[in-house]
Amino acid sequence: MQIAFLLYDRFTALDAVGPYEVLSRLPGAEVVFTAARPGPVLTDSGSLSLTADLPLSEVTSPDILIVPGGPGTAAQLTDRAVLDWIRAVDANTAWTTSVCSGSLLLAAAGLLQDRRATSHWICLDDLAGLGAVPTDERVVFDGKYATAAGVSAGIDLAFHLAGRLAGDAVAQAIQLVVEYDPQPPYHAGSTATAPAELVAALRANGLAVTAV
């Protein structure tokens, strides 16, 4: 079972690494990181890179596709080669998935037309403009398409997939091994629970935490 992670300049690290930590532990999993060119791909932090094992041209039929999001998503929305590759591999995937603004790439490739999907809360309106039906749920399944909300939601998506692929017992075992037991010290993880002034400030500053 080949699981392909699409990498591109300025993607968000946890969008890929979170699901990787879960799905790479599935029995029979073969993980490949792929990008336009093999080699290190810089994340949005500017201080961390992940290595693309293979170019897109050599990853032709993954069973599962995972598309992370991040500030670099915008540039990919007009990259014909990337969108063509997403469409091509989607023809044979069992699951085509995304985390955060990665759902915009699936939508731009024409895969989410009239399908329910989620994304980072800052991007939900953009999803609608690309033909999807946006929802603010944390993880959304519509057919073989699964989308996760912002960043950390990719971990939840991965556990949903693990359960569907290998059964509840395997998914629970992985959860225990990685000790995924979220107990955040704050309740500001969604626009529904965060202080209204914080949401407004982040919207105004393009999510730049240091600017709040």
N, C-alpha and C positions, 0 to 999 in steps of 0.2 A: 504494500500500500504506500504509494508515493504521495507525500505531502509537500507541496511547493509553496514557499513564501516569496512573494514578489518584493524586491527591495528597490528603492530609488532614492535619489539624493534628498535628504532632509525628511525622511520618514521618522515616526516616533518609535523609539526603541521598544518600549513595553508593548506596543501594538503587535509586534512580532515575537518578542522574547516571552511574553506571558503565555500566549497559546503554545509556543514551542515547548516550554517546560512541561506542559500537560500532554500534548499530542505526541511528543517524541517518545513518551513512555508507553505508548500503546503497543501491544504485541504486533510485530510485523511492520512497524512504522519505518519508512525510509524518508528522512527529511532532506530537502534540498532548498537552499537559498539561491534565488536566481535574480539577475538584473540584466540590463541592456549589455553590460560588459562584466566579465568575472573580475573579482577583486574586492577590495574594501569599499563599502558604501557608507557615507557619513550620515549619521542621524541628525535630528533637528537640534540636538544640544551642541553640536559642533566639536564635541570632545570624545565621541564614541563612534566606532564603526562596526558594522557586521560584514562578514565576508560572503560575497556571492560566489557560490561554488561553480555555477555554470551560467553561460549566457542564455537569454530567453530562447534562442534558436535551438538549444539542445534540451529544452524542457518542453516536451510536446504533448504528453498525455498524463498529467498527474491525476491521481484519484481525488485529491482534495486541493483546492486553491485557497490560499489565505492572502488577502490584500490589506496591508496595514495602511493607516492614515498618517497625517502629520502636515506640517506647513508646506512640504514639497508636493502635496497632492495637486495643488493648483496648476503647476507646470505640467503635470502628467495628463491633465484633462484634455490637452491639445496635442499630445504625443501620439501620433497615429500608430507608430510601431507598437507601443505599449498596449493601446486599446485593441489593436488587431490581434495581438498575442492573447490578451484576456479572452476575447471572443473565440479564438481558435481553440484554446485549451478547454474552455467551458463546454465545448461540444462533447467532450468525453469525461468530464468530471462527475463524480458521485455527489460532491458537495462543492459549491462555489461560495466563498465566504469573504467577509471583510470585517475590519475593526475600525472604529472611529470614522474619519473622513474617507477611508478606503471605499466605503459604499458609493461615494460620488464617482469613483472610477468604474465600478460595476455598472452604475446607472449610465455613465457617459458611453460605455461600451454597448448600451442598449439592452442589458440583461435584466433590468429591474422595471421595465415598462409596466405600469399598472400593478406592480407588486408592492406589498407592504415591506418597509425597510426602516432601519434606524441608522443613526450616525451620532457624532458628537453634537451636543445641543446647539452649538453655534452654527452647525451646517444643515439643520433640518430643512430650512426653507430652500436651500440649494438643491436638496434631493427632489423636492416637488418640481422644481424647474427642469429637472432632467427626466421627468416622467414617472418617478416612483411615487408611492403613497407613503409619506413620512409618518412615523409614529415615535413617541418618546419612550417606548419600552426599552429595557436594557438589552435584551436579545430577541431578535425576531426571526422566525422561520417562515418562509413562503416557498413551498415546493422544495427544490434542492438548494435554494439560496438562503443563506443565514447571515445576518448582519448584527454587529454589536455596536453599542453606543460608545462613548469616549474611552479610549486608552485602557483602563483597568477592566472594562467590560469584556475585553477579549479573553480574559481568563475564564469568565463565566461561559462565554461562547464555547471555549475549548472543552469545558466539562460537559456541556450539553452534547457536543459532538462525540466525546469519549463514551458517554452513556449509550448513544445511539449506535456507535460503531462496535463497541466491545462489551456492552452490557453494564448495568448499574454496579455490579460488584467490582469490576475493573476500574470504573470511574471513581468509585468510592475509595478504592485502594490507592489510586494515584492522588486523590485529594488528601488522604492521610499522610502519604509519603512526603508531599510538598507542604503539608500542614497548612492547607488553605482554610483558614478559620477567621475571616475578617472581623476585626473589632476596632473600627476606627475611633480615634479620640474625638473626632468632630463629626457633626451631621451636616456637612456642607458639600456632600458629594453629588448633589443634583440641584437643578434650579428650583425644585419644589421644596427643598429643605434648607438651602443656603440663604444667608441674609440677602434681602432684595438689593441692598446697596452694593454688595459684593458682586452679584450677578451683573448689575448695571455697569460697574466699574470695569469688569472683565470684558463685557461686550464693547465698551467704549475704547478699551486699550488693546483690542485684538488678542485677548487671553494672556497678555504679557503680565505675569504675576508681579514682576519687579516694578511695574508701572502703577500698581494699585496704591 
